Amino acid sequence: MKGKTPLATPLGDTTIESSPYECIIVGGGPAGLSAALVLGRCRRRVLLCDNGQPRNAAAQAVHGFFSRDGTPPAELRQIARQQLCQYDTVELAEATATDAWLEGGQFRVMLDQGRLVVGRKLLLATGVVDRLPNVEGIPQFYGQTVFHCPYCDAWEFRDQPMAVYGNGKSGVGLSITVSIWTKDLVLCTDGPPRITPRDRARLETRGVVVRADRIVRLEGEDGRLQRIVFAQGEPLPRKVMFLHTDELQHCDLAGRLGCRRRPRRSRESDDSQRTNVPGLHLAGDTSRDVQFAVVAAAEGARAAFAINKALLAEELHRAGRRGHGPKTAE
């Protein structure tokens, strides 16, 4: 990736760079790549840090992203990175950000390569990690016939026998959503169902069957789910399963910097992706509930727009303080 290397000073095993970036972006998924593109085109000096561990690594294709529907995630990222190469304002670091803090009004970000970088603004686009249920077979089929997002993957299995793994309101909600794509749907609660009479009636309205038996394992071949095996009763033939998964932040640099948390564990940001920490922005799965690749890309672009405006306002303010403001005609 193009970009000038800043002046650096060694200190033990750490290289401290004395020339700050205008924005450091942590996370090389759709949000981070989109933000880097917009800021690079604004002639902003940007460092994009990417450790190559995307949330959708197991996915076969990205869906719902217009003009790129069905593109493998790795190919989508590669296209974006290639397009960034024409901007000498953007530098790509194959690295993990291990720590971040504010010092002297600027962000210090420690990378795992022993490199300490400095930025006027910081955009975190690190995403989340799905915590899969402890059920034998789920990792074997995950990304091929076991998914978490029906909007992304249900179309390819429409009108086929489907299952939802979940319980309580989250399991009910996911089941009702999945029922758009099939009339043969079973909600597997993997134990006693925590479903209110009202929610059970809603499930019945959509034709969703509830099965409460404990799940022993998922079976199939070559990544294709064939059946769900229970501790009691007959196996359930299914072609696909959707999970309501718990999510963990890929990293919590935002928390270390003092960013407020939402009730559902994501970090809080406004409509411009700004946080309560001045200069800190969030974009992508780390900030919002609608976790589509195209939405993440839009959030990255919106964050970049806000960051560029903030940088410009600071530059105008500094110029005014130095007496270099616009002159009026006499």
C-alpha positions in Angstrom: 0.0 0.0 0.0 1.3 3.5 -0.8 2.0 6.1 1.8 5.0 7.9 3.2 6.7 6.3 6.3 6.7 8.8 9.2 9.8 9.7 11.1 10.4 7.1 13.8 12.4 6.9 17.1 13.3 3.5 18.6 12.6 3.0 22.3 13.5 -0.5 23.5 11.4 -2.9 21.4 8.9 -0.2 20.5 9.2 2.2 17.5 7.5 5.5 18.4 6.5 7.5 15.3 6.7 11.2 15.7 4.7 12.2 12.6 1.0 11.7 13.4 -1.6 10.4 11.0 -4.7 12.4 10.5 -6.7 9.3 11.2 -5.9 5.8 12.4 -8.5 3.2 11.4 -8.5 -0.1 13.3 -10.3 -2.9 11.3 -10.1 -3.8 7.7 -13.6 -4.9 7.0 -16.3 -3.1 4.9 -16.5 -0.2 7.5 -12.8 0.4 7.8 -12.1 0.0 4.0 -15.0 2.4 3.2 -13.7 5.0 5.6 -10.1 4.7 4.3 -11.4 5.3 0.8 -13.3 8.4 1.6 -10.6 9.9 3.8 -7.9 9.0 1.3 -9.9 10.9 -1.4 -10.0 13.8 1.0 -6.2 13.9 1.0 -6.1 12.8 4.6 -3.1 10.8 5.8 -4.6 7.6 7.0 -3.3 4.4 8.5 -5.5 1.3 8.2 -4.7 -1.5 10.6 -6.0 -5.0 9.6 -5.2 -8.3 11.3 -6.9 -10.4 8.6 -9.4 -12.0 11.0 -12.8 -10.9 9.7 -16.1 -12.0 11.3 -17.4 -13.5 8.0 -14.3 -15.6 7.4 -16.4 -18.7 7.3 -19.0 -17.3 4.9 -19.1 -18.4 1.3 -20.5 -15.1 -0.1 -21.6 -11.6 0.8 -25.2 -11.0 0.1 -27.4 -7.8 0.0 -24.4 -5.7 -1.1 -25.6 -4.2 -4.4 -23.3 -4.7 -7.4 -21.4 -7.3 -5.3 -24.1 -9.8 -4.4 -22.7 -13.3 -4.1 -19.0 -12.1 -3.9 -16.8 -14.1 -1.6 -15.9 -11.9 1.4 -12.1 -12.3 0.8 -12.6 -11.2 -2.8 -14.6 -8.2 -1.7 -11.8 -7.1 0.7 -9.2 -7.7 -1.9 -11.0 -5.5 -4.5 -11.3 -2.7 -1.9 -7.6 -3.0 -1.0 -6.5 -2.9 -4.6 -8.6 0.2 -5.2 -6.9 1.9 -2.2 -3.5 1.4 -3.8 -4.0 4.5 -6.1 -4.2 6.8 -3.0 -0.7 7.7 -1.7 -2.5 9.1 1.4 -3.5 5.7 2.6 -1.1 3.2 4.3 -2.1 -0.4 5.2 -0.6 -2.1 8.2 -1.0 -5.9 8.6 -1.2 -5.6 12.4 -3.4 -5.9 15.5 -4.0 -2.9 17.6 -3.3 -4.1 21.2 -3.9 -0.9 23.1 -4.9 2.8 22.7 -5.0 5.9 24.8 -5.3 9.6 24.6 -2.2 11.7 25.3 -1.8 15.4 24.6 -5.0 15.5 22.6 -3.9 12.8 20.2 -4.5 9.0 20.1 -1.6 6.6 20.7 -2.2 3.2 19.3 0.1 0.3 20.1 0.4 -2.4 17.4 1.5 -5.9 18.0 4.6 -5.4 15.8 6.2 -3.1 18.5 5.1 0.0 16.6 3.4 2.9 18.4 1.5 5.2 16.0 -0.1 8.5 16.7 -3.3 9.9 15.2 -5.4 13.0 15.4 -8.5 10.9 15.1 -9.3 7.3 15.7 -11.9 5.1 14.0 -12.6 1.7 15.5 -14.2 -0.7 13.0 -13.1 -4.0 14.6 -16.5 -5.7 14.5 -17.7 -8.6 16.7 -17.0 -12.3 17.1 -19.8 -14.8 17.2 -19.8 -17.2 20.1 -21.2 -20.5 18.8 -23.4 -22.7 20.9 -21.6 -25.7 22.5 -23.3 -28.3 20.2 -21.3 -31.0 18.4 -21.3 -30.4 14.6 -22.1 -26.7 14.6 -18.5 -25.6 13.7 -18.4 -28.2 11.0 -21.4 -26.7 9.2 -21.0 -23.0 10.2 -20.8 -20.7 7.1 -22.1 -23.4 4.8 -25.5 -24.6 6.1 -25.5 -23.1 9.6 -25.7 -19.3 9.7 -26.7 -16.5 12.0 -28.3 -14.0 9.5 -31.3 -15.1 7.4 -31.1 -11.8 5.4 -27.7 -12.9 4.2 -28.2 -16.6 3.6 -31.9 -17.8 3.7 -32.7 -17.0 0.0 -30.4 -19.8 -1.2 -32.4 -22.4 0.9 -35.9 -21.0 0.4 -38.8 -23.4 0.6 -36.5 -26.1 2.2 -36.7 -27.6 5.7 -35.1 -25.1 8.1 -34.4 -24.9 11.9 -33.7 -22.1 14.3 -31.5 -22.6 17.3 -32.6 -20.3 20.2 -34.9 -19.7 23.1 -36.9 -17.0 24.7 -37.7 -13.8 22.8 -34.6 -13.9 20.7 -35.4 -17.4 19.4 -39.0 -16.4 18.8 -38.0 -13.3 16.9 -35.5 -15.1 14.7 -38.0 -17.9 14.0 -40.7 -15.4 12.9 -38.1 -13.7 10.6 -36.9 -17.0 9.1 -40.5 -18.0 8.4 -40.4 -15.5 5.5 -38.4 -18.1 3.5 -40.0 -21.4 4.4 -43.2 -23.0 5.5 -41.3 -25.9 7.1 -39.6 -24.4 10.2 -38.8 -25.8 13.6 -37.6 -23.8 16.6 -35.2 -25.9 18.6 -34.9 -24.6 22.1 -32.4 -27.2 23.3 -34.2 -27.5 26.6 -37.4 -26.2 28.2 -38.8 -23.4 26.1 -38.9 -20.0 27.7 -41.8 -18.8 25.5 -44.8 -16.8 26.6 -48.3 -17.8 25.6 -48.5 -14.7 23.3 -45.2 -15.6 21.6 -46.3 -19.2 21.2 -49.5 -18.0 19.4 -47.3 -15.8 17.1 -45.2 -18.8 16.2 -48.3 -20.9 15.5 -49.6 -18.1 13.3 -46.4 -18.4 11.2 -46.5 -22.2 11.2 -43.4 -22.6 13.4 -43.1 -25.8 15.4 -41.3 -25.8 18.7 -39.1 -28.7 19.7 -37.7 -28.7 23.2 -35.6 -31.9 23.3 -31.9 -31.5 24.1 -29.7 -31.5 21.0 -26.9 -34.1 20.9 -25.3 -33.2 17.6 -25.8 -32.0 14.0 -25.1 -34.5 11.2 -24.3 -34.3 7.5 -21.6 -34.5 4.9 -19.2 -32.1 3.2 -20.6 -29.1 5.2 -24.2 -29.9 4.2 -26.5 -30.3 7.2 -28.8 -33.3 6.9 -30.3 -33.9 10.4 -30.4 -32.8 14.0 -30.0 -35.6 16.5 -31.7 -35.2 19.9 -31.2 -36.9 23.3 -34.8 -38.2 22.9 -37.1 -38.8 20.0 -36.4 -39.1 16.3 -33.8 -37.1 14.4 -35.1 -34.1 12.6 -34.2 -33.9 8.9 -33.1 -30.3 8.1 -31.2 -28.5 5.3 -30.2 -25.4 7.1 -30.1 -23.9 10.6 -30.0 -20.3 11.8 -28.6 -19.5 15.2 -29.2 -16.7 17.6 -25.6 -16.3 18.8 -24.0 -14.4 21.5 -21.6 -11.7 20.3 -18.4 -10.5 21.8 -16.5 -7.4 20.8 -13.5 -8.3 18.6 -11.5 -6.0 20.9 -12.5 -3.4 23.4 -10.2 -0.5 22.7 -13.3 1.7 22.8 -13.9 0.7 26.4 -10.4 1.4 27.4 -10.7 4.9 26.0 -13.9 5.5 28.0 -16.6 5.0 25.4 -20.0 4.5 26.8 -21.7 1.1 26.4 -25.2 0.3 25.1 -27.4 -2.0 27.1 -26.8 -4.8 24.5 -23.0 -4.6 25.0 -22.2 -2.6 21.8 -20.6 0.7 22.2 -22.5 4.0 21.8 -22.1 6.4 18.9 -24.4 9.0 17.3 -25.6 9.4 13.7 -22.2 10.6 12.7 -20.5 7.6 14.4 -19.0 9.9 17.0 -18.7 8.7 20.6 -18.6 10.6 23.9 -14.7 10.5 23.6 -13.6 13.5 21.5 -12.0 12.3 18.3 -13.1 8.7 18.6 -15.5 7.3 16.1 -17.1 3.8 15.7 -18.4 2.1 12.6 -19.6 -1.4 11.6 -20.7 -4.3 13.8 -18.9 -2.7 16.8 -21.5 0.0 16.9 -24.9 -1.0 15.5 -27.5 -3.7 15.6 -28.1 -4.0 11.8 -25.0 -6.0 10.9 -25.0 -6.1 7.1 -21.8 -5.5 5.1 -23.4 -2.8 3.1 -24.6 -1.0 6.3 -21.1 -1.3 7.7 -19.6 0.3 4.6 -22.2 3.1 4.8 -21.3 3.7 8.5 -17.6 3.8 7.5 -18.3 6.4 4.9 -20.4 8.5 7.3 -17.7 8.3 9.9 -15.1 9.4 7.4 -17.3 12.4 6.4 -17.6 13.5 10.0 -13.8 13.0 10.7 -12.9 15.1 7.7 -15.2 17.9 8.8 -13.8 17.8 12.3 -10.2 17.9 11.0 -11.0 20.9 8.7 -12.7 22.8 11.5 -9.6 22.3 13.7 -7.3 23.5 10.9 -9.4 26.6 10.4 -9.4 27.3 14.1 -5.6 27.0 14.3 -5.2 29.2 11.3 -7.4 31.8 12.9 -5.4 31.7 16.2 -2.2 32.3 14.2 -3.8 35.3 12.5 -4.0 33.6 9.2 -7.7 33.9 8.8 -9.4 35.2 5.7 -8.7 38.9 5.0 -11.5 41.3 4.2 -11.1 43.9 1.4 -10.6 47.5 2.6 
